[in-house]
Amino acid sequence: MRTSLICLMMMTLLTGCSYFQIRKPIIEQGNIITSENTDRLRPGMSPSQVTEIMGAPVTSNIFTPDRMAYVYTYQDRTNPLVMKRVICIFSNGRLRTIQRD
């Protein structure tokens, strides 16, 4: 009887640990995009200057080599997913357009 009671208590405690999500990791992915970095971008910059400021782009597409996409996602257990995007479009090797979300 005593062993059954101990087993029942242990099962209750262990299932309680999975019920309460004590620790859920913070997930950050991509390039960290700050307003300071995006404010430094100016039309007419070369791709190497943009890479120096923003870092290497997250995605590169062989079909659109004149486009650099920077994506940042952040999620913790209490808040919804935060996504920031900056897309740099080049024309003739110079930055033409900056699209921000």
SULTA-V190457 format. One record per backbone hydrogen bond with DSSP energy under -1.0 kcal/mol. CO is the residue of the C=O (numbers start at 0). NH is the residue of the N-H. Records with the same first field share a line. If there is no record, write none. Layout:
# SULTA-V190457
CO=NH / NH
This chain:
# SULTA-V190457
0=4
1=5
2=6
3=7
4=8
5=9
6=10
7=11
8=12
9=13
10=14
11=15
12=16
13=17
14=18
15=19
19=21
26=74
28=72
33=37
34=38
41=44
44=94
45=49
46=50
47=51
48=52
49=53
50=54
63=66
65=89
67=87
68=57 / 58
69=85
70=30
71=83
72=28
73=81
74=26
81=73
83=71
84=100
85=69
86=98
87=67
88=95 / 96
90=93
93=90
94=43
96=88
98=86
